[in-house]
Amino acid sequence: QTVTWSGNQGIVRYIGAVSFAAGEWVGLELEAAKGMHNGNVMGIPYFVCPRKHGIMAQLAQLQADEGTDEGTASIEQDGEPAPEPRELEASSRFASTAPEDIEELARLQSQEETVDGSISLGQMVMWSNSRGAVRYIGEVQFAAGEWVGLELEEARGGHAGSVLGVQYFKCAPKHGVLVQP
């Protein structure tokens, strides 16, 4: 099925769970090279498409094109029902973006604290039974809403502060995570 994301048309190639965020996500192959990947996100292949044509979005960020059921979760691909969400194995839930996959890193400016003021830069927090320092607060390129970047004390993260070619903060490899507060 063809849908529109941020003014760009694309074909639905994946629907289901992802390793980098909670909830159901839709993988799109964009017509133009305005995406962020080739269907492989943080080392996990969700679908296959040409380089810079892939994007992951939430259903609310998509508009069904003319002649389709707008806003439904049962998006079809080539007249077939959407594939069942695939189960991710715990061992493959996190993988870092290899340096050779990153052409140039964009850097986003962090906020000093979350919108509600409950979390601030440098604060020590617990996430999934791991202790970490807050290194980034703000919006991310891969999903909507406010996110918090953590530098974990142990190598239990998925990256070194960079996700899909965007550097949010710097830390040791496999020590970084981005989570919603």
C-alpha positions in Angstrom: 0.0 0.0 0.0 1.2 3.5 -0.8 1.1 6.0 2.1 2.5 9.5 2.7 5.0 10.4 5.5 6.0 14.0 5.9 5.0 14.9 2.4 6.9 11.9 0.9 5.2 8.9 -0.7 6.3 5.4 0.2 5.3 1.7 0.1 4.7 -0.1 3.4 7.4 -2.8 3.8 7.1 -3.7 7.5 4.6 -3.5 10.4 5.5 -4.5 13.9 7.7 -4.2 16.9 11.2 -2.6 16.7 14.2 -2.7 19.0 14.7 1.0 19.3 11.3 2.1 20.7 8.1 0.8 22.1 4.9 0.2 20.2 4.0 -0.8 16.7 6.0 0.8 13.8 5.6 0.9 10.1 8.7 0.5 7.8 8.4 2.5 4.5 10.4 2.4 1.3 10.2 6.0 0.1 10.1 6.8 -3.6 12.8 9.4 -3.3 16.1 9.1 -1.4 14.8 11.2 1.6 15.0 8.4 4.1 17.5 7.4 6.8 18.4 3.8 6.0 18.0 0.8 3.7 15.5 -1.1 5.9 18.3 -2.1 8.3 18.0 -0.1 11.5 20.8 -0.3 14.2 22.0 -3.6 12.8 18.5 -5.2 12.6 17.0 -5.9 9.1 13.3 -5.1 9.1 12.9 -4.9 5.3 15.1 -4.3 2.2 15.1 -1.2 0.1 17.7 1.1 -1.6 20.0 3.1 0.6 18.4 6.3 2.0 14.9 5.2 1.0 13.9 3.6 4.3 12.1 5.2 7.2 10.4 3.9 10.3 7.3 5.8 11.4 4.3 5.3 13.7 0.9 4.8 12.2 -0.3 8.2 13.4 2.5 9.9 11.3 1.2 8.3 8.0 -1.6 9.3 5.7 -3.2 6.7 3.4 -3.2 7.7 -0.2 -6.4 8.1 -2.3 -8.4 4.9 -2.5 -7.1 3.3 0.8 -8.5 3.1 4.3 -7.0 6.0 6.1 -5.7 5.5 9.6 -6.1 1.7 9.8 -3.5 -0.6 11.3 -4.2 -3.3 8.8 -2.2 -1.7 6.0 -1.9 -4.0 3.0 1.1 -4.5 0.7 0.6 -5.4 -2.9 -3.0 -6.4 -2.2 -1.9 -8.9 0.5 -2.6 -8.4 4.2 0.2 -6.8 6.2 2.8 -9.3 7.5 2.5 -10.4 11.1 4.8 -8.5 13.5 8.0 -10.4 13.9 9.3 -11.3 17.4 12.7 -9.9 18.2 15.2 -12.1 20.0 16.6 -10.6 23.2 20.1 -11.1 22.0 19.5 -9.0 18.9 17.4 -6.2 20.4 20.3 -3.8 20.4 23.0 -3.3 17.8 25.2 -0.3 17.2 25.4 1.6 13.9 28.7 0.8 12.4 31.0 3.8 11.6 31.2 2.8 8.0 27.4 3.1 7.7 27.4 6.7 8.9 28.4 9.1 6.1 28.2 12.2 8.2 26.8 12.7 11.7 24.3 15.5 12.4 24.4 16.8 15.9 21.3 17.9 17.8 21.3 20.4 20.6 20.1 19.1 24.0 17.6 20.8 26.3 18.7 21.3 29.9 15.7 19.5 31.4 12.5 17.6 30.4 9.4 19.6 29.7 7.9 18.7 33.1 11.3 19.5 34.8 11.6 16.0 36.4 14.8 15.0 34.6 17.9 17.2 33.9 21.2 16.8 32.1 23.8 15.0 34.2 21.3 13.5 36.5 21.8 9.8 37.5 18.8 7.6 36.7 17.8 3.9 36.5 16.7 2.4 33.3 15.9 -1.4 32.9 17.9 -2.2 36.1 20.9 -0.2 34.7 22.3 3.0 36.2 23.1 5.8 33.8 23.7 9.5 33.4 21.4 11.8 31.4 23.4 13.1 28.4 20.6 14.3 26.0 17.0 15.6 26.3 14.9 16.6 23.4 13.4 15.5 20.1 14.9 12.7 17.9 14.8 12.2 14.2 13.4 8.6 14.3 10.2 9.2 16.4 7.9 11.9 17.8 8.0 13.2 21.3 10.5 14.0 23.9 13.4 11.6 24.4 16.2 11.2 27.0 19.7 9.9 26.0 21.4 7.9 28.7 25.0 6.9 29.1 24.9 3.6 31.0 27.6 2.5 33.4 27.6 -1.0 31.9 27.7 -1.9 28.2 24.0 -2.8 28.0 23.0 -0.1 25.5 22.7 -0.1 21.8 25.0 2.6 20.5 27.6 5.3 21.4 25.1 8.2 21.3 24.5 8.2 17.6 21.4 6.7 16.0 20.7 6.5 12.3 23.5 9.0 11.5 22.4 11.6 14.1 24.7 12.2 17.1 22.6 13.0 20.2 25.5 12.6 22.7 28.8 10.8 23.0 29.6 7.8 25.1 31.5 4.5 24.9 30.1 1.9 22.4 27.1 -0.1 23.7 26.7 2.3 26.6 24.0 4.6 25.0 20.2 4.3 24.9 17.5 6.8 24.0 14.2 6.3 25.9 11.1 8.3 26.5 10.7 9.8 30.0 
